[in-house]
Amino acid sequence: MPELPEVEVVRRGIQRWAAGRTISSVTVHDPRSLRRFPDGADAFTQLLSGRTLGSPQRRGKYLWIPLAGEDYALMIHLGMSGQVLMEDSSAPAEKHLKITLQLESDTTWETYAADDVDAVGTQQQVPDQLRFVDQRIFGGMQLSPLIPTVGSLQHDSGTVPEAAAHIAADPLEPVVTAETFFRALRNRRSGLKRALLDQTLISGVGNIYADEALWRATLHYARRTETITRAQAQLLLSSIQDVMAAALEAGGTSFDSLYVNVNGASGYFDRSLQCYAQAGKPCSRCGEIIRRDKFMGRSSYWCPRCQPRPRTGRW
């Protein structure tokens, strides 16, 4: 499932290609992708048509696009296999295309920057469709009222969709500090990784980046949260932030063709993983063999030497 870096890559793509453009029409190809919007496809189409897309926002794995002059936003849930693609209307429809937003034509040309691999010095007409593609249909779109944020849930934009109001701030938001993170951990009675995966404590951290950050911080996933020191909490938070920054530089982590950016390109941070999915391989730091444990219906990867198993952990 996409985690914070993958969703942020998509957000940046929408910002580049779609922000400030007006939706001329909406086509719902599969109403199952609107199951979180009980008013249905007709209301969805009516409330979006003619609206102008604002600057896309994100909190954790939640992505939304405010609409100019409106008090509600378009939320996009990627789920397990959701993709947001910017395409020209002449491009063939994807097999699992669910929703199409037709954008007013933009006659300008996009000049690729030097960091756009394989396209340096070329130009391309701005695509005129935002497409939502979803093979497994765990994701979808919805419209949600925007509500103000305060205190520990303060968002840079000042508002979040009501449907995401229960989600905690994420590690890349300035409101998350080493002290607030430390206190949040100490107030839990949980294993460390369980706490990291709890989106009401800190959002955007999933299985991949939890394992990578815990490895960087030399902390075992079952370590009791109430035993974490301030220094360890600070190291863990900085490890989360560092690994996510590195993943963003690489365009996210793609293990298959289901996660891609808005141009259909996969990320390559999987080449830099030090712990996650490395079972049976030597730890790059100490040489011990990385282990895999069953954990919450999935897996946890850890180094027995760098991340000592606690005597009385919370599993």
PEBELZI-V724245 format. One line per field, one symbol per residue. ss: DSSP state (~ for helix, > for strand, _ for the rest). burial: b if it has 24 or more other ideal C-beta (glycine too) atoms within 12 Angstrom, else e. A space follows every 10 residues. Layout:
BEGIN
ss: ???
burial: ???
END
This chain:
BEGIN
ss: ___~~~~~~~ ~~~~~~~___ _>>>>>>>__ ~~~~_____~ ~~~~~~~~__ _>>>>>>>>_ _>>>>>>___ _>>>>>>___ _>>>>>>___ ______>>>> >>>_____>> >_________ __>>>___>> >>>>_____> >>>>>>>>__ ~~~_____>> >~~~_____> _______~~~ ~~~~~~____ >~~~~~~___ __>___~~~~ ~~~~~~____ ___>~~~__~ ~~~~~~~~~~ ~~~~~~~~~_ __________ ________~~ ~~________ _>______>> >>>>>__>>> >>>_______ _____
burial: bbbbbbbbbb bbbbbbbbbb bbbbebbbbb eebbebbeee beebbebbee bbbbbbbbbb bbbbbbbeee ebbbbbbbbe bbbbbbbeee eeebebbbbb bbbeeeeeee eeeeeeeeee eeeeebbbbb bbbbbebebb bbbbebeebe eebebeeebb bebbbebbbb bbbebbebeb bbebbeebeb bbbbbbbbbe bbbbbbbbbb bbbbbbbbbb bbbbbebbee ebbebbbebb bbbbebbbeb bbbbbeebbb bbbbbebbbb ebbbbbbbee eebeeeeeeb beeebeeeeb bbbeebbeee eebbe
END
